[in-house]
Amino acid sequence: MTRRNWGILVLVAFILTAVGSIIFVHDTATPATQGDTGAYQWRFVAWEQGDTPQTQVTLVEGGKSHIIGTYDGSCAVMEGDYLEYEVSKVICWFAGGGHEVGVFEEPGQVVVRVGEVDEGASGIEGFRGNFTLVKRL
């Protein structure tokens, strides 16, 4: 191998290492959570973008995947403390606040809603609300 080929090989290895450290992607599937109309499975794809981690949230329902959106921070399936009609939820969290993504089995329809969550501060109560419809299933 010539000196020039070694130089190109080292340069390619450096670029691949640099790109890999800038964009880290992982795909995780969570165990299915049960609702009255069947199982809901959440999938997450996370990466770094500058100083803010990003996570794409996908809901799998009835064998069909629904991309719900991309949110700042890390996301995790949460159990309990459900709102009325909510049967499954994910919390995406970064720097003291984030979003709750929930499946709501409302009378006559199943929908996905996204709301705001905030941990609050000293003397200021946390917040959970402003849910908006993002998808009808």
C-alpha positions in Angstrom: 0.0 0.0 0.0 1.4 3.4 -1.0 1.9 6.3 1.4 -1.0 8.1 -0.4 -3.4 5.2 0.1 -2.5 5.1 3.8 -3.2 8.8 4.0 -6.6 8.4 2.4 -7.4 5.4 4.6 -6.5 7.4 7.7 -8.6 10.4 6.5 -11.7 8.2 5.8 -11.3 6.6 9.3 -11.1 10.0 10.9 -14.2 11.3 9.1 -16.2 8.2 10.0 -15.2 8.6 13.6 -16.1 12.3 13.6 -19.5 11.8 12.0 -20.2 8.9 14.4 -19.5 11.0 17.4 -21.7 13.9 16.1 -24.7 11.7 15.3 -25.4 8.8 17.7 -28.6 6.9 16.8 -30.1 4.1 18.7 -33.4 2.3 18.2 -35.2 0.8 21.2 -38.6 -0.9 21.5 -40.5 -0.9 24.8 -42.7 -3.7 26.0 -46.3 -3.4 24.9 -48.7 -1.7 27.3 -52.3 -2.8 27.3 -55.4 -0.7 26.6 -59.0 -1.6 26.3 -58.8 -1.8 22.5 -55.5 -3.8 22.3 -51.8 -3.4 22.7 -49.8 -0.2 22.1 -46.0 -0.3 21.6 -43.8 2.7 21.6 -40.6 2.9 19.6 -37.9 5.6 20.0 -35.0 6.7 17.8 -32.7 9.1 19.6 -29.8 11.2 18.4 -27.7 14.2 19.5 -28.2 17.5 17.7 -25.8 20.1 19.0 -26.3 20.3 22.8 -29.9 19.0 22.7 -30.8 15.3 22.4 -33.7 14.5 20.1 -36.0 11.6 20.1 -38.5 10.5 17.4 -41.5 8.8 18.9 -43.5 6.2 16.9 -46.6 4.4 18.1 -47.2 0.8 16.9 -50.9 -0.1 17.1 -52.6 -3.0 15.4 -49.4 -3.8 13.5 -49.3 -0.3 12.0 -46.6 2.3 12.8 -47.6 5.9 13.4 -44.7 8.5 13.6 -46.0 10.9 16.3 -43.2 13.5 16.3 -39.7 14.4 17.4 -39.1 15.9 20.8 -36.2 17.4 22.8 -34.6 15.0 25.3 -35.0 11.4 26.1 -38.3 9.5 26.1 -39.6 6.7 28.2 -42.9 4.8 28.7 -44.5 5.8 32.0 -47.1 3.8 33.9 -49.8 5.2 36.1 -51.1 8.7 36.8 -53.1 8.6 33.7 -55.5 11.4 32.6 -59.1 10.6 31.9 -59.3 8.2 29.0 -55.5 7.9 28.8 -54.3 4.3 28.6 -50.7 4.5 27.6 -48.1 7.3 27.7 -44.6 8.4 27.0 -42.7 11.3 28.7 -40.0 13.1 26.7 -37.8 15.2 29.1 -35.0 17.7 28.8 -33.7 20.3 31.1 -36.6 20.4 33.5 -39.5 20.1 31.1 -40.8 18.3 28.0 -43.8 16.6 26.5 -46.3 13.9 27.4 -47.5 11.8 24.5 -50.6 9.8 25.3 -53.0 7.3 23.8 -56.6 8.3 24.8 -59.4 5.8 24.3 -62.2 8.3 24.2 -65.9 7.4 23.6 -66.1 6.5 19.9 -62.5 7.1 19.0 -58.8 6.4 19.9 -56.5 9.4 19.6 -53.0 10.5 20.4 -52.6 13.8 22.2 -49.4 15.7 23.2 -49.2 18.0 26.2 -46.6 20.0 28.0 -44.9 19.0 31.3 -42.7 21.0 33.5 -41.1 20.2 36.9 -41.6 23.7 38.3 -39.1 25.4 40.5 -38.7 26.4 44.1 -42.1 27.9 45.1 -43.6 27.3 41.7 -45.7 24.2 41.1 -45.0 21.9 38.2 -47.3 21.9 35.1 -49.0 19.2 33.0 -51.5 20.3 30.4 -52.2 22.0 27.1 -52.9 18.7 25.4 -53.6 18.9 21.6 -54.8 16.3 19.2 -52.0 15.0 16.9 -53.5 11.8 15.4 -56.7 9.8 15.2 -56.1 6.0 15.2 
